[in-house]
Amino acid sequence: MLLVNTDYITGKELEMLGLVKGSTIQTRNVGRDITQGFKTLVGGELKAYTEMMNEARELATSRMVQEAEALGADAIVNIRFVSSSVMQGAAEVVAYGTAVKFV
């Protein structure tokens, strides 16, 4: 499955199959949440949250790809990611794009 954030693939004619998306809501455990809270006092990267968001993007992308495969897609174009805070220490990540088949 080819994944791109452009609305075309050079040298390919595309048939649009439709919108596909994947999402997840992730959180860290309370112990890590507390230690990351202390980190905000001194500054620097919140590594536990960086890892959480990377995992969330991977899972959302995987779910989007599964939806595209069910449609018989060869690729997903114009991929975008959106994230939002659901509650303290929890974030939703949505990956979406257009499933296409090569003509």
MMTF fields as JSON, N, C-alpha, C and O atoms, coordinates in Angstrom:
{
  "mmtfVersion": "1.0.0",
  "mmtfProducer": "UNKNOWN",
  "numBonds": 411,
  "numAtoms": 412,
  "numGroups": 103,
  "numChains": 1,
  "numModels": 1,
  "chainsPerModel": [1],
  "groupsPerChain": [103],
  "chainIdList": ["A"],
  "bondAtomList": [4, 2, 8, 6, 12, 10, 16, 14, 20, 18, 24, 22, 28, 26, 32, 30, 36, 34, 40, 38, 44, 42, 48, 46, 52, 50, 56, 54, 60, 58, 64, 62, 68, 66, 72, 70, 76, 74, 80, 78, 84, 82, 88, 86, 92, 90, 96, 94, 100, 98, 104, 102, 108, 106, 112, 110, 116, 114, 120, 118, 124, 122, 128, 126, 132, 130, 136, 134, 140, 138, 144, 142, 148, 146, 152, 150, 156, 154, 160, 158, 164, 162, 168, 166, 172, 170, 176, 174, 180, 178, 184, 182, 188, 186, 192, 190, 196, 194, 200, 198, 204, 202, 208, 206, 212, 210, 216, 214, 220, 218, 224, 222, 228, 226, 232, 230, 236, 234, 240, 238, 244, 242, 248, 246, 252, 250, 256, 254, 260, 258, 264, 262, 268, 266, 272, 270, 276, 274, 280, 278, 284, 282, 288, 286, 292, 290, 296, 294, 300, 298, 304, 302, 308, 306, 312, 310, 316, 314, 320, 318, 324, 322, 328, 326, 332, 330, 336, 334, 340, 338, 344, 342, 348, 346, 352, 350, 356, 354, 360, 358, 364, 362, 368, 366, 372, 370, 376, 374, 380, 378, 384, 382, 388, 386, 392, 390, 396, 394, 400, 398, 404, 402, 408, 406],
  "bondOrderList": [1, 1, 1, 1, 1, 1, 1, 1, 1, 1, 1, 1, 1, 1, 1, 1, 1, 1, 1, 1, 1, 1, 1, 1, 1, 1, 1, 1, 1, 1, 1, 1, 1, 1, 1, 1, 1, 1, 1, 1, 1, 1, 1, 1, 1, 1, 1, 1, 1, 1, 1, 1, 1, 1, 1, 1, 1, 1, 1, 1, 1, 1, 1, 1, 1, 1, 1, 1, 1, 1, 1, 1, 1, 1, 1, 1, 1, 1, 1, 1, 1, 1, 1, 1, 1, 1, 1, 1, 1, 1, 1, 1, 1, 1, 1, 1, 1, 1, 1, 1, 1, 1],
  "groupList": [{"groupName": "MET", "atomNameList": ["N", "CA", "C", "O"], "elementList": ["N", "C", "C", "O"], "formalChargeList": [0, 0, 0, 0], "bondAtomList": [1, 0, 2, 1, 3, 2], "bondOrderList": [1, 1, 2], "singleLetterCode": "M", "chemCompType": "L-PEPTIDE LINKING"}, {"groupName": "LEU", "atomNameList": ["N", "CA", "C", "O"], "elementList": ["N", "C", "C", "O"], "formalChargeList": [0, 0, 0, 0], "bondAtomList": [1, 0, 2, 1, 3, 2], "bondOrderList": [1, 1, 2], "singleLetterCode": "L", "chemCompType": "L-PEPTIDE LINKING"}, {"groupName": "VAL", "atomNameList": ["N", "CA", "C", "O"], "elementList": ["N", "C", "C", "O"], "formalChargeList": [0, 0, 0, 0], "bondAtomList": [1, 0, 2, 1, 3, 2], "bondOrderList": [1, 1, 2], "singleLetterCode": "V", "chemCompType": "L-PEPTIDE LINKING"}, {"groupName": "ASN", "atomNameList": ["N", "CA", "C", "O"], "elementList": ["N", "C", "C", "O"], "formalChargeList": [0, 0, 0, 0], "bondAtomList": [1, 0, 2, 1, 3, 2], "bondOrderList": [1, 1, 2], "singleLetterCode": "N", "chemCompType": "L-PEPTIDE LINKING"}, {"groupName": "THR", "atomNameList": ["N", "CA", "C", "O"], "elementList": ["N", "C", "C", "O"], "formalChargeList": [0, 0, 0, 0], "bondAtomList": [1, 0, 2, 1, 3, 2], "bondOrderList": [1, 1, 2], "singleLetterCode": "T", "chemCompType": "L-PEPTIDE LINKING"}, {"groupName": "ASP", "atomNameList": ["N", "CA", "C", "O"], "elementList": ["N", "C", "C", "O"], "formalChargeList": [0, 0, 0, 0], "bondAtomList": [1, 0, 2, 1, 3, 2], "bondOrderList": [1, 1, 2], "singleLetterCode": "D", "chemCompType": "L-PEPTIDE LINKING"}, {"groupName": "TYR", "atomNameList": ["N", "CA", "C", "O"], "elementList": ["N", "C", "C", "O"], "formalChargeList": [0, 0, 0, 0], "bondAtomList": [1, 0, 2, 1, 3, 2], "bondOrderList": [1, 1, 2], "singleLetterCode": "Y", "chemCompType": "L-PEPTIDE LINKING"}, {"groupName": "ILE", "atomNameList": ["N", "CA", "C", "O"], "elementList": ["N", "C", "C", "O"], "formalChargeList": [0, 0, 0, 0], "bondAtomList": [1, 0, 2, 1, 3, 2], "bondOrderList": [1, 1, 2], "singleLetterCode": "I", "chemCompType": "L-PEPTIDE LINKING"}, {"groupName": "GLY", "atomNameList": ["N", "CA", "C", "O"], "elementList": ["N", "C", "C", "O"], "formalChargeList": [0, 0, 0, 0], "bondAtomList": [1, 0, 2, 1, 3, 2], "bondOrderList": [1, 1, 2], "singleLetterCode": "G", "chemCompType": "PEPTIDE LINKING"}, {"groupName": "LYS", "atomNameList": ["N", "CA", "C", "O"], "elementList": ["N", "C", "C", "O"], "formalChargeList": [0, 0, 0, 0], "bondAtomList": [1, 0, 2, 1, 3, 2], "bondOrderList": [1, 1, 2], "singleLetterCode": "K", "chemCompType": "L-PEPTIDE LINKING"}, {"groupName": "GLU", "atomNameList": ["N", "CA", "C", "O"], "elementList": ["N", "C", "C", "O"], "formalChargeList": [0, 0, 0, 0], "bondAtomList": [1, 0, 2, 1, 3, 2], "bondOrderList": [1, 1, 2], "singleLetterCode": "E", "chemCompType": "L-PEPTIDE LINKING"}, {"groupName": "SER", "atomNameList": ["N", "CA", "C", "O"], "elementList": ["N", "C", "C", "O"], "formalChargeList": [0, 0, 0, 0], "bondAtomList": [1, 0, 2, 1, 3, 2], "bondOrderList": [1, 1, 2], "singleLetterCode": "S", "chemCompType": "L-PEPTIDE LINKING"}, {"groupName": "GLN", "atomNameList": ["N", "CA", "C", "O"], "elementList": ["N", "C", "C", "O"], "formalChargeList": [0, 0, 0, 0], "bondAtomList": [1, 0, 2, 1, 3, 2], "bondOrderList": [1, 1, 2], "singleLetterCode": "Q", "chemCompType": "L-PEPTIDE LINKING"}, {"groupName": "ARG", "atomNameList": ["N", "CA", "C", "O"], "elementList": ["N", "C", "C", "O"], "formalChargeList": [0, 0, 0, 0], "bondAtomList": [1, 0, 2, 1, 3, 2], "bondOrderList": [1, 1, 2], "singleLetterCode": "R", "chemCompType": "L-PEPTIDE LINKING"}, {"groupName": "PHE", "atomNameList": ["N", "CA", "C", "O"], "elementList": ["N", "C", "C", "O"], "formalChargeList": [0, 0, 0, 0], "bondAtomList": [1, 0, 2, 1, 3, 2], "bondOrderList": [1, 1, 2], "singleLetterCode": "F", "chemCompType": "L-PEPTIDE LINKING"}, {"groupName": "ALA", "atomNameList": ["N", "CA", "C", "O"], "elementList": ["N", "C", "C", "O"], "formalChargeList": [0, 0, 0, 0], "bondAtomList": [1, 0, 2, 1, 3, 2], "bondOrderList": [1, 1, 2], "singleLetterCode": "A", "chemCompType": "L-PEPTIDE LINKING"}],
  "groupTypeList": [0, 1, 1, 2, 3, 4, 5, 6, 7, 4, 8, 9, 10, 1, 10, 0, 1, 8, 1, 2, 9, 8, 11, 4, 7, 12, 4, 13, 3, 2, 8, 13, 5, 7, 4, 12, 8, 14, 9, 4, 1, 2, 8, 8, 10, 1, 9, 15, 6, 4, 10, 0, 0, 3, 10, 15, 13, 10, 1, 15, 4, 11, 13, 0, 2, 12, 10, 15, 10, 15, 1, 8, 15, 5, 15, 7, 2, 3, 7, 13, 14, 2, 11, 11, 11, 2, 0, 12, 8, 15, 15, 10, 2, 2, 15, 6, 8, 4, 15, 2, 9, 14, 2],
  "groupIdList": [1, 2, 3, 4, 5, 6, 7, 8, 9, 10, 11, 12, 13, 14, 15, 16, 17, 18, 19, 20, 21, 22, 23, 24, 25, 26, 27, 28, 29, 30, 31, 32, 33, 34, 35, 36, 37, 38, 39, 40, 41, 42, 43, 44, 45, 46, 47, 48, 49, 50, 51, 52, 53, 54, 55, 56, 57, 58, 59, 60, 61, 62, 63, 64, 65, 66, 67, 68, 69, 70, 71, 72, 73, 74, 75, 76, 77, 78, 79, 80, 81, 82, 83, 84, 85, 86, 87, 88, 89, 90, 91, 92, 93, 94, 95, 96, 97, 98, 99, 100, 101, 102, 103],
  "secStructList": [7, 3, 3, 7, 1, 1, 1, 7, 7, 6, 6, 7, 7, 3, 3, 3, 3, 3, 3, 3, 3, 3, 3, 3, 3, 3, 3, 7, 7, 2, 2, 2, 2, 2, 2, 2, 2, 2, 2, 2, 2, 2, 7, 1, 7, 7, 2, 2, 2, 2, 2, 2, 2, 2, 2, 2, 2, 2, 2, 2, 2, 2, 2, 2, 2, 2, 2, 2, 2, 2, 6, 6, 7, 1, 3, 3, 3, 3, 3, 3, 3, 3, 3, 3, 3, 3, 3, 6, 6, 3, 3, 3, 3, 3, 3, 3, 3, 3, 3, 3, 3, 3, 7],
  "xCoordList": [0.858, 0.0, 0.902, 1.759, 0.688, 1.439, 0.685, -0.514, 1.392, 0.79, 1.501, 2.72, 0.742, 1.337, 0.458, -0.746, 1.083, 0.302, 0.035, -0.4, 0.291, -0.055, -1.371, -1.814, -1.997, -3.266, -3.075, -4.039, -1.842, -1.534, -0.33, 0.378, -0.113, 1.08, 1.657, 1.01, 2.844, 3.466, 3.448, 3.867, 2.952, 2.939, 1.786, 1.722, 0.868, -0.259, -1.576, -1.742, -2.496, -3.861, -4.652, -4.577, -5.407, -6.064, -7.574, -8.174, -8.172, -9.626, -9.905, -9.436, -10.656, -10.945, -11.995, -13.032, -11.717, -12.639, -13.402, -14.502, -12.832, -13.528, -12.627, -11.457, -13.217, -12.525, -12.29, -13.18, -11.073, -10.76, -10.143, -9.471, -10.373, -9.832, -9.559, -10.079, -8.733, -8.433, -8.224, -7.718, -8.605, -8.434, -8.137, -8.366, -7.625, -7.372, -7.337, -7.075, -7.599, -7.423, -6.434, -6.645, -5.362, -4.284, -4.11, -4.414, -3.62, -3.301, -2.085, -1.757, -1.442, -0.327, -0.823, -1.827, -0.107, -0.529, -0.277, 0.505, -0.929, -0.884, 0.54, 0.914, 1.336, 2.714, 3.531, 4.246, 3.428, 4.167, 3.602, 4.346, 2.296, 1.663, 2.219, 2.472, 2.404, 2.939, 4.381, 4.748, 5.2, 6.601, 6.715, 7.594, 5.838, 5.854, 5.397, 5.849, 4.507, 4.072, 5.228, 5.344, 6.085, 7.265, 8.211, 8.872, 8.278, 9.16, 8.768, 9.618, 7.498, 7.063, 7.652, 7.704, 8.092, 8.697, 10.093, 10.498, 10.824, 12.206, 12.359, 13.397, 11.344, 11.396, 12.016, 12.57, 11.917, 12.475, 11.395, 10.202, 11.84, 10.904, 10.187, 10.795, 8.902, 8.116, 8.117, 7.203, 9.154, 9.399, 8.268, 7.961, 7.649, 6.543, 5.386, 4.722, 5.142, 4.061, 4.453, 3.607, 5.713, 6.18, 5.985, 5.505, 6.355, 6.166, 4.685, 4.304, 3.852, 2.416, 1.841, 1.058, 2.224, 1.692, 2.213, 1.471, 3.472, 4.008, 3.24, 2.895, 2.975, 2.208, 0.79, 0.25, 0.195, -1.169, -1.224, -2.15, -0.253, -0.223, -0.061, -0.712, 0.812, 1.014, -0.268, -0.62, -0.968, -2.195, -3.292, -4.001, -3.436, -4.444, -4.145, -5.065, -2.88, -2.487, -2.807, -3.332, -2.497, -2.771, -4.267, -4.657, -5.092, -6.546, -7.051, -7.971, -6.454, -6.819, -6.458, -7.252, -5.28, -4.833, -5.756, -6.094, -6.162, -7.081, -8.39, -8.932, -8.894, -10.136, -9.942, -10.823, -8.782, -8.492, -8.347, -8.833, -7.69, -7.519, -8.869, -9.061, -9.803, -11.141, -11.866, -12.752, -11.497, -12.079, -11.347, -11.788, -10.217, -9.416, -8.468, -8.075, -8.097, -7.231, -5.792, -5.311, -5.119, -3.693, -2.875, -1.696, -3.514, -2.803, -3.805, -5.018, -3.245, -4.037, -3.316, -2.128, -4.043, -3.466, -4.039, -5.065, -3.342, -3.785, -3.988, -4.973, -3.057, -3.165, -2.936, -2.045, -3.752, -3.649, -3.805, -4.411, -3.238, -3.376, -3.967, -3.626, -4.849, -5.442, -5.345, -5.579, -5.005, -4.989, -5.707, -5.76, -6.251, -6.923, -6.842, -6.744, -6.885, -6.867, -8.28, -9.231, -8.413, -9.711, -9.928, -11.025, -8.862, -8.857, -7.399, -6.506, -7.15, -5.773, -4.995, -5.35, -3.928, -3.071, -3.574, -2.968, -4.668, -5.193, -5.397, -5.852, -5.055, -5.176, -5.792, -5.548, -6.6, -7.153, -6.33, -5.984, -6.019, -5.34, -6.2, -6.637, -6.437, -7.19, -6.294, -5.697, -6.206, -5.506, -6.584, -7.441, -6.53, -7.529, -6.933, -5.961, -7.522, -7.074, -8.064, -9.141, -7.684, -8.541, -7.953, -6.821, -8.741, -8.318, -8.454, -9.461, -7.422, -7.439, -6.981, -6.277, -7.409, -6.979, -6.26, -6.677, -5.177, -4.464, -5.262, -5.745, -5.396, -6.14, -5.184, -5.594],
  "yCoordList": [-1.173, 0.0, 1.233, 1.398, 2.078, 3.323, 4.416, 4.601, 5.142, 6.215, 7.516, 7.61, 8.533, 9.827, 10.96, 10.794, 12.114, 13.268, 14.249, 15.376, 13.829, 14.627, 14.103, 13.014, 14.871, 14.417, 13.692, 13.475, 13.322, 12.595, 11.693, 11.84, 10.76, 9.916, 10.008, 9.604, 10.526, 10.75, 9.481, 8.412, 9.621, 8.508, 7.548, 6.542, 7.826, 6.918, 7.662, 8.814, 6.977, 7.488, 6.843, 5.632, 7.655, 7.176, 7.167, 8.079, 6.121, 6.052, 6.202, 5.392, 7.216, 7.455, 6.474, 6.276, 5.869, 4.918, 5.527, 5.079, 6.536, 7.186, 7.481, 7.102, 8.164, 8.553, 7.331, 6.502, 7.237, 6.205, 6.886, 7.909, 6.314, 6.915, 5.845, 4.73, 6.22, 5.376, 6.272, 7.386, 5.804, 6.653, 5.814, 4.604, 6.488, 5.858, 6.944, 8.111, 6.555, 7.44, 6.739, 5.598, 7.434, 6.856, 7.655, 8.847, 6.979, 7.634, 6.95, 5.819, 7.608, 7.049, 6.714, 7.258, 5.804, 5.451, 6.602, 7.507, 6.56, 7.652, 7.932, 9.095, 6.903, 7.101, 7.909, 8.833, 7.569, 8.313, 9.717, 10.662, 9.857, 11.16, 12.104, 13.277, 11.603, 12.416, 12.821, 13.981, 11.874, 12.211, 13.199, 14.061, 13.08, 14.036, 15.413, 16.432, 15.446, 16.714, 17.441, 18.661, 16.703, 17.32, 17.87, 18.885, 17.207, 17.639, 19.028, 19.776, 19.367, 20.687, 21.811, 22.957, 21.497, 22.511, 22.915, 24.066, 21.966, 22.245, 22.383, 22.847, 21.988, 22.106, 20.881, 20.017, 20.82, 19.711, 18.845, 19.061, 17.856, 16.971, 16.049, 15.515, 15.871, 14.92, 13.597, 13.311, 12.804, 11.611, 10.596, 9.957, 10.435, 9.48, 9.902, 9.056, 11.202, 11.682, 11.614, 11.349, 11.85, 11.705, 10.268, 10.031, 9.307, 7.896, 7.573, 6.852, 8.103, 7.856, 8.349, 7.643, 9.549, 10.111, 9.352, 9.162, 8.915, 8.11, 6.796, 6.385, 6.141, 4.894, 5.14, 4.336, 6.245, 6.57, 6.817, 6.35, 7.541, 7.783, 6.475, 6.268, 5.596, 4.299, 3.475, 2.876, 3.438, 2.666, 3.266, 2.532, 4.582, 5.245, 4.99, 4.741, 5.05, 4.791, 3.354, 3.102, 2.421, 1.004, 0.769, 0.025, 1.389, 1.233, 1.863, 1.34, 2.975, 3.616, 2.697, 2.535, 2.103, 1.192, -0.026, -0.465, -0.568, -1.712, -1.359, -2.162, -0.157, 0.291, 0.415, 0.043, 0.938, 1.08, -0.283, -0.479, -1.215, -2.56, -3.241, -3.976, -2.996, -3.582, -3.053, -3.721, -1.866, -1.29, -1.732, -1.437, -2.448, -2.881, -1.806, -1.828, -0.874, 0.248, -0.195, -1.151, 0.535, 0.349, 1.372, 1.158, 2.483, 3.569, 4.445, 4.349, 5.305, 6.342, 7.65, 7.788, 8.61, 9.913, 10.976, 10.776, 12.108, 13.266, 12.928, 13.344, 12.181, 11.749, 12.926, 13.749, 12.987, 14.019, 13.369, 12.307, 14.041, 13.616, 14.765, 15.929, 14.427, 15.409, 14.837, 13.646, 15.669, 15.199, 16.213, 17.407, 15.7, 16.578, 15.961, 14.743, 16.805, 16.355, 15.939, 16.694, 14.743, 14.237, 14.526, 14.886, 14.36, 14.648, 14.775, 14.542, 15.132, 15.276, 13.992, 12.944, 14.063, 12.909, 11.951, 10.898, 12.277, 11.399, 12.206, 13.349, 11.598, 12.292, 11.367, 10.16, 11.962, 11.244, 11.611, 12.775, 10.62, 10.849, 10.229, 9.083, 11.005, 10.524, 10.668, 11.721, 9.613, 9.641, 9.452, 8.576, 10.289, 10.131, 10.499, 11.25, 9.966, 10.24, 9.658, 9.192, 9.691, 9.178, 7.881, 7.851, 6.811, 5.528, 5.586, 6.06, 5.096, 5.113, 3.758, 2.992, 3.505, 2.312, 2.809, 3.798, 2.126, 2.476, 1.996, 0.863, 2.883, 2.541, 1.945, 1.583],
  "zCoordList": [0.0, 0.0, 0.0, 0.867, -0.98, -1.088, -0.342, -0.548, 0.529, 1.32, 0.999, 1.142, 0.559, 0.229, 0.75, 0.943, 0.974, 1.423, 0.283, 0.522, -0.946, -2.122, -2.683, -2.316, -3.569, -4.137, -5.471, -6.205, -5.778, -7.011, -6.76, -5.764, -7.682, -7.674, -9.073, -10.039, -9.188, -10.484, -11.336, -10.891, -12.577, -13.519, -13.352, -14.059, -12.437, -12.202, -12.447, -12.047, -13.109, -13.222, -12.095, -11.885, -11.377, -10.162, -10.292, -10.861, -9.755, -9.609, -8.111, -7.311, -7.733, -6.319, -5.814, -6.448, -4.678, -4.071, -2.904, -2.58, -2.275, -1.167, 0.02, 0.062, 0.969, 2.194, 3.078, 3.265, 3.618, 4.602, 5.812, 5.683, 6.986, 8.202, 9.236, 9.174, 10.176, 11.319, 12.507, 12.365, 13.686, 14.87, 16.098, 16.127, 17.099, 18.39, 19.456, 19.163, 20.671, 21.829, 22.746, 23.155, 23.059, 23.859, 25.149, 25.206, 26.172, 27.434, 28.052, 27.693, 28.945, 29.707, 31.1, 31.559, 31.78, 33.13, 34.102, 33.813, 35.227, 36.2, 36.67, 36.819, 36.907, 37.368, 36.38, 36.769, 35.112, 34.084, 33.936, 33.672, 34.103, 33.987, 35.059, 34.783, 36.255, 37.351, 37.061, 37.248, 36.604, 36.327, 35.168, 35.172, 34.184, 33.075, 33.548, 33.025, 34.531, 35.113, 35.775, 35.659, 36.469, 37.086, 36.028, 36.25, 34.882, 33.802, 33.294, 32.811, 33.4, 32.923, 33.77, 33.324, 34.977, 35.847, 35.38, 35.541, 34.803, 34.385, 32.875, 32.401, 32.113, 30.656, 30.012, 30.691, 28.712, 27.945, 27.344, 27.557, 26.583, 25.89, 26.867, 27.794, 26.652, 27.435, 26.665, 25.891, 26.893, 26.082, 26.145, 25.138, 27.295, 27.4, 26.506, 25.908, 26.412, 25.553, 24.076, 23.221, 23.778, 22.403, 21.939, 20.831, 22.787, 22.47, 22.306, 21.384, 23.196, 23.137, 21.808, 21.173, 21.386, 20.149, 18.932, 17.968, 18.955, 17.855, 17.72, 16.612, 18.85, 18.846, 18.337, 17.577, 18.755, 18.332, 16.825, 16.162, 16.275, 14.83, 14.054, 13.03, 14.549, 13.888, 13.89, 12.873, 15.019, 15.12, 14.239, 13.551, 14.256, 13.417, 11.938, 11.159, 11.546, 10.157, 9.773, 8.688, 10.646, 10.391, 10.18, 9.28, 10.992, 10.86, 9.56, 8.931, 9.162, 7.901, 6.731, 5.804, 6.768, 5.716, 5.633, 4.533, 6.763, 6.766, 6.069, 5.309, 6.329, 5.696, 4.177, 3.402, 3.76, 2.328, 1.658, 0.544, 2.319, 1.767, 1.568, 0.599, 2.485, 2.363, 1.123, 0.589, 0.67, -0.549, -1.816, -2.926, -1.645, -2.783, -3.286, -4.452, -2.433, -2.827, -3.047, -2.438, -3.942, -4.167, -3.386, -3.105, -3.042, -2.367, -1.618, -1.804, -0.764, -0.102, -0.364, -0.07, -0.919, -1.229, -0.293, 0.358, -0.248, 0.521, 2.007, 2.617, 2.566, 3.961, 4.899, 4.686, 5.93, 6.964, 8.334, 8.48, 9.33, 10.724, 11.524, 11.309, 12.44, 13.342, 14.746, 14.95, 15.703, 17.09, 17.969, 17.672, 19.05, 20.002, 21.39, 21.543, 22.37, 23.755, 24.143, 23.942, 24.697, 25.112, 26.593, 27.019, 27.362, 28.794, 29.208, 28.394, 30.431, 30.903, 30.67, 31.21, 29.864, 29.626, 28.566, 28.365, 27.874, 26.828, 25.549, 25.587, 24.426, 23.148, 22.113, 22.105, 21.24, 20.105, 18.877, 18.68, 18.057, 16.79, 15.698, 15.807, 14.644, 13.486, 12.263, 12.04, 11.482, 10.189, 9.122, 9.241, 8.072, 7.018, 5.67, 5.59, 4.621, 3.266, 2.271, 2.643, 1.006, -0.061, -0.604, -1.086, -0.519, -1.062, -2.583, -3.11, -3.28, -4.755, -5.304, -4.645, -6.525, -7.249, -8.499, -9.102, -8.893, -10.101, -11.308, -11.339, -12.309, -13.527, -14.533, -15.636]
}
